[in-house]
Amino acid sequence: MLAVAAGCTTVYYISPGGAVDAGVDAATVGDAPTTPPTDGAAACPSARSLHSSVTLAIQNSAVDSVDILFEIDNSNSMAANQANLARNFATLINQLVSPPDRNMDMVPDHTPVRSLHVGVISSDLGTPGSTVPSYANSDSGDDGLLNPIRNGQAIRAHQPWTTAPAGIRPARCGNDPNQYPSFLSFDARTTSLTEFRDDFVCNAYLSSGGCGLEQQLEAAYRALVVHNPREQAGNTDPNAGFVRPNAVLAVVIVSDEEDGSVRDCRYAESGVACTDGIGVFTSTSTAWASTDLNLRFYMYQPGSAQDPTWNLDRYMNPRVPNRGFTSLKPNRPENVIFAAITGVPINLPQTPSGDTDYGALLGTMPDGSDGYTTMSPEGPVSMRQRHMDPSCSTRVVPACRSGGNSV
């Protein structure tokens, strides 16, 4: 199932019953700092949309526990988007633990969530094999470890209290990296919602300074598959205890840029052939689709020799539920939700019946080269693969603009 909420941020859902072509330009290339979003941007429906998908899983599985992993892009363009997530987080939690009664029949729309685990990782997995200036840990970045503020290696060079604008972090946040455990726990009977929201912001507002060649999917894979996040006796992994056997698992990617999950054969699956793609980080290499390090993740033909990324089957394969993210729930793959809070054009193309026309939006060609392109008041927007910005030779056309800012 794939659903999109129109607006400046969007949630994609991928269940084992279907898939979505991820080869689209998610946002502008580059990591120049952006200004804060307008009030309209702050009202985007991402939290409500994610709530709807979690609700469906709860209804289908009759559980009242949810584990949510937030992968936070902490590159230099993401400060405003992180602030937007922080503002909307309470909406998500409120609707999960206090479900509405839209039918006014005195019965909540779904079983209230009684228990939550909320974990945060960064998108920074470094630039293994190469040293790229300003990237703090080239070998593994923050390595998909929960609570990178506490456990990550790269973020130690740019902790949020050294880079965040004054006043953006709640007073509850301290400057001690060991202040919080690897993940947060919420009990509807005893936990203060206000304090939990502030604790989430303290953990999820990673600020800027992270690697600008983001590996969003692979960071989540590192957290959930390479590391062992299961709640089980004797598990000593740093991520241990996060994923409970009786809980719905939601994986949420928060990013403004194309996925750059590079094949690093140190993390290849047993029995699956692997050809290293880490040469893509070598600035002097001529083997890739562009001389620009950033554009190398936009300009390649998917599946070609210039594509450095893993096959999507690594992360979710409907035919092999014991692989990738669903391996954590091999007997209940419907209890794994994948979401991406990213950007699509605000005015989505519609089918005659009024639904979003995904063929027109993402294109029908295998590489997405015939994807949606239109104009916004602030300039062109496009979901077309490798659609260069005519006004800037080192950028692609952004997928979404709002209030004058590309998002």
Residue pairs with C-beta under 8 A, 6 or more apart in sequence:
1 13
1 14
1 15
1 17
1 18
2 12
2 13
2 14
2 18
2 20
2 358
3 11
3 12
3 13
3 49
3 52
3 53
4 10
4 11
4 12
4 344
4 348
4 356
4 358
5 11
5 45
5 46
5 48
5 49
6 45
6 344
6 346
6 347
6 348
6 356
7 44
7 45
7 46
7 346
8 37
8 40
8 41
8 44
8 343
8 346
8 400
8 402
8 407
9 41
9 44
9 45
9 46
9 81
9 84
9 341
9 342
9 343
9 407
10 46
10 49
10 340
10 341
10 342
10 343
10 344
11 46
11 49
11 50
11 53
11 339
11 340
11 341
12 20
12 338
12 339
12 340
12 342
13 53
13 337
13 338
13 339
14 20
14 316
14 338
15 333
15 334
15 336
15 337
15 338
16 316
16 318
16 321
16 326
16 333
16 334
16 336
17 318
18 318
19 312
19 316
19 318
20 362
21 362
21 363
21 368
22 217
22 259
22 312
23 302
23 367
23 368
23 385
24 258
24 362
24 363
24 368
24 371
24 383
24 385
24 399
25 258
25 298
25 382
25 383
25 384
25 385
25 386
25 387
25 396
25 397
25 398
25 399
26 255
26 256
26 257
26 258
26 259
26 340
26 342
26 343
26 399
27 255
27 256
27 257
27 258
27 342
27 343
27 398
27 399
27 400
27 406
27 407
28 77
28 256
28 257
28 395
28 396
28 398
28 406
29 257
29 258
29 294
29 295
29 298
29 394
29 395
29 396
30 77
30 212
30 294
30 394
30 395
31 75
31 76
31 77
31 212
31 257
32 76
32 77
33 76
33 77
33 79
33 208
34 77
34 79
34 80
34 81
34 405
34 406
34 407
35 80
35 405
36 80
36 83
37 80
37 81
37 83
37 84
37 402
37 403
37 405
37 407
38 402
38 403
38 404
38 405
40 402
40 403
41 80
41 84
41 402
41 403
41 405
41 407
42 84
42 87
42 88
44 84
44 88
46 85
46 88
46 341
47 88
47 89
47 91
47 92
47 95
48 91
48 92
48 95
49 339
50 92
50 250
50 252
50 339
50 341
51 91
51 92
51 95
51 96
53 250
53 337
53 339
54 66
54 68
54 96
54 113
54 248
54 250
54 337
55 95
55 96
55 99
55 109
55 110
57 248
57 250
57 334
57 335
57 337
58 64
58 66
58 110
58 111
58 113
58 248
59 110
59 111
60 334
61 248
61 332
61 334
61 335
62 111
63 111
63 246
63 247
63 248
63 335
64 111
64 112
64 113
64 114
64 115
65 113
65 114
65 115
65 116
65 117
65 244
65 246
65 247
65 248
66 96
66 113
66 115
66 116
66 117
66 247
66 248
66 249
66 250
67 116
67 117
67 118
67 119
67 242
67 243
67 244
67 247
67 248
67 249
67 250
68 116
68 117
68 118
68 119
68 250
68 252
69 119
69 120
69 121
69 220
69 223
69 224
69 242
69 249
69 250
69 251
69 252
70 85
70 118
70 119
70 120
70 121
70 204
70 252
70 254
71 121
71 122
71 123
71 216
71 219
71 220
71 223
71 251
71 252
71 253
71 254
71 255
72 78
72 82
72 85
72 120
72 121
72 122
72 123
72 204
72 206
72 254
73 81
73 122
73 123
73 210
73 214
73 216
73 253
73 254
73 255
73 256
73 257
74 82
74 122
74 123
74 124
74 155
74 206
74 207
74 208
74 209
74 210
75 123
75 208
75 210
75 211
75 212
75 214
75 257
76 208
76 209
76 210
76 212
77 208
77 256
77 257
78 208
78 254
78 255
78 256
79 164
79 165
79 168
79 207
79 208
80 405
81 254
81 256
81 407
82 204
82 205
82 206
82 207
82 254
83 168
83 205
85 204
85 254
85 341
86 200
86 201
86 204
86 205
89 197
89 200
89 201
89 204
90 193
90 197
93 116
93 186
93 193
93 196
93 197
94 193
96 112
96 113
96 116
97 112
97 113
97 114
97 116
97 186
97 188
97 193
98 112
99 108
99 109
99 110
99 111
99 112
100 108
100 109
101 107
101 108
101 109
102 109
103 109
112 188
113 188
114 187
114 188
114 189
115 185
115 186
115 187
115 188
115 247
116 184
116 185
116 186
117 183
117 184
117 185
117 186
117 242
117 243
117 244
117 247
118 183
118 184
118 185
118 186
118 200
118 203
119 146
119 147
119 182
119 183
119 184
119 223
119 229
119 239
119 242
120 146
120 147
120 148
120 183
120 203
120 204
120 206
121 142
121 144
121 145
121 146
121 148
121 219
121 220
121 222
121 223
122 141
122 142
122 148
122 152
122 154
122 155
122 206
122 210
122 219
123 210
123 211
123 214
123 215
123 216
123 219
123 255
124 135
124 136
124 137
124 141
124 142
124 148
124 152
124 154
124 155
124 210
124 211
124 214
124 215
124 219
125 140
125 141
125 142
125 143
125 144
125 211
125 215
125 218
125 219
125 222
125 264
126 135
126 137
126 138
126 139
126 140
126 141
126 154
126 211
127 135
127 138
127 211
127 213
127 278
127 281
128 138
128 139
128 140
128 262
128 264
128 266
128 278
128 281
129 138
129 276
129 278
129 279
129 281
129 282
130 138
130 278
130 281
130 282
130 283
131 138
132 138
132 211
132 213
132 281
132 283
132 293
134 212
135 141
135 154
135 211
135 212
135 213
136 153
136 154
136 155
136 156
136 157
136 158
136 209
136 211
137 153
137 154
137 157
140 153
141 152
141 153
141 154
141 210
141 211
141 215
141 219
142 148
142 151
142 152
142 153
142 154
142 155
142 210
142 219
143 152
143 153
143 222
144 218
144 219
144 220
144 221
144 222
144 223
144 224
144 226
144 227
144 239
145 151
145 152
145 182
145 223
145 227
145 238
145 239
146 182
146 183
146 223
146 229
146 238
146 239
146 242
147 180
147 181
147 182
147 183
147 203
148 154
148 155
148 206
149 155
149 159
149 160
149 177
149 180
149 203
149 206
150 177
150 178
150 179
150 180
150 181
150 182
151 182
151 238
154 210
154 211
155 206
155 209
155 210
156 177
157 209
158 207
158 208
158 209
158 210
159 175
159 177
160 169
160 205
160 206
160 207
161 169
161 173
161 175
163 207
163 208
163 209
164 205
164 207
168 205
168 207
169 201
169 202
169 205
170 198
170 201
170 202
172 195
172 198
172 199
172 202
173 179
173 198
173 201
173 202
174 202
179 202
180 199
180 202
180 203
182 238
182 239
182 240
182 241
182 242
183 241
183 242
184 196
184 199
184 200
184 203
185 191
186 196
212 294
213 260
213 281
213 293
213 294
213 297
214 255
214 257
214 259
214 260
215 259
215 260
215 261
215 262
216 253
216 255
216 259
216 260
216 261
216 340
217 253
217 259
217 261
217 310
217 312
217 315
218 261
218 262
218 264
218 267
218 310
219 261
220 251
220 253
220 315
220 325
221 261
221 267
221 314
221 315
221 324
221 325
222 267
223 229
223 239
224 243
224 251
224 325
224 328
225 324
225 325
225 327
226 267
227 237
227 238
227 239
228 235
228 237
228 239
228 240
229 237
229 239
229 240
229 241
229 242
229 243
229 328
230 240
230 241
230 242
230 243
230 245
230 328
231 240
231 241
231 242
231 243
231 244
231 245
232 240
235 241
243 249
243 328
247 335
248 335
248 336
248 337
249 325
249 328
249 329
249 335
249 336
249 337
250 336
250 337
250 338
250 339
251 325
251 336
251 337
251 338
251 339
252 339
252 340
252 341
253 338
253 339
253 340
253 341
253 342
254 340
254 341
255 340
255 341
255 342
256 342
256 343
256 407
258 297
258 298
259 297
259 309
260 297
260 308
260 309
261 309
261 310
262 277
262 278
262 280
262 281
262 308
262 309
262 310
263 274
263 275
263 276
263 277
263 278
263 308
263 309
263 310
264 276
264 277
264 278
265 274
265 275
265 276
268 274
269 314
269 323
272 314
277 307
277 308
277 309
278 308
279 285
279 287
279 288
279 308
280 288
280 293
280 296
280 297
280 308
281 293
283 293
287 305
287 306
288 296
288 300
288 306
288 308
289 295
289 296
289 298
289 299
289 300
289 301
289 306
290 296
290 298
290 299
292 394
294 394
295 394
295 396
296 306
296 308
297 308
297 309
298 385
298 386
298 396
299 306
299 386
300 306
300 307
300 308
301 307
301 367
302 366
302 367
302 368
302 385
313 320
313 323
313 324
314 323
314 324
315 324
315 325
315 338
316 324
316 325
316 326
316 336
316 338
317 323
317 324
317 326
318 333
321 327
321 329
321 330
321 333
322 330
325 336
325 338
326 333
326 336
328 336
329 335
329 336
342 399
343 398
343 399
343 400
343 407
344 361
344 383
344 399
344 400
345 361
345 372
345 374
345 376
345 381
345 382
345 383
345 399
345 400
346 376
346 400
346 402
347 374
347 376
348 356
348 357
348 361
349 356
349 357
349 360
349 361
349 372
350 356
350 357
351 357
360 372
361 371
361 372
361 383
362 368
362 371
362 372
362 383
363 369
363 370
363 371
363 372
363 383
363 384
363 385
364 370
367 385
367 386
368 383
368 384
368 385
369 384
369 385
369 386
370 384
371 382
371 383
371 384
371 385
371 387
372 382
372 383
372 384
373 380
373 381
373 382
373 383
373 384
373 387
373 397
374 380
374 381
374 382
375 381
376 401
377 401
378 401
378 404
378 406
379 401
380 389
380 397
381 397
381 398
381 399
381 400
381 401
382 396
382 397
382 398
382 399
383 399
384 397
386 396
387 396
387 397
388 395
388 396
388 397
389 395
389 396
389 397
389 398
398 406
398 407
400 406
400 407
401 407
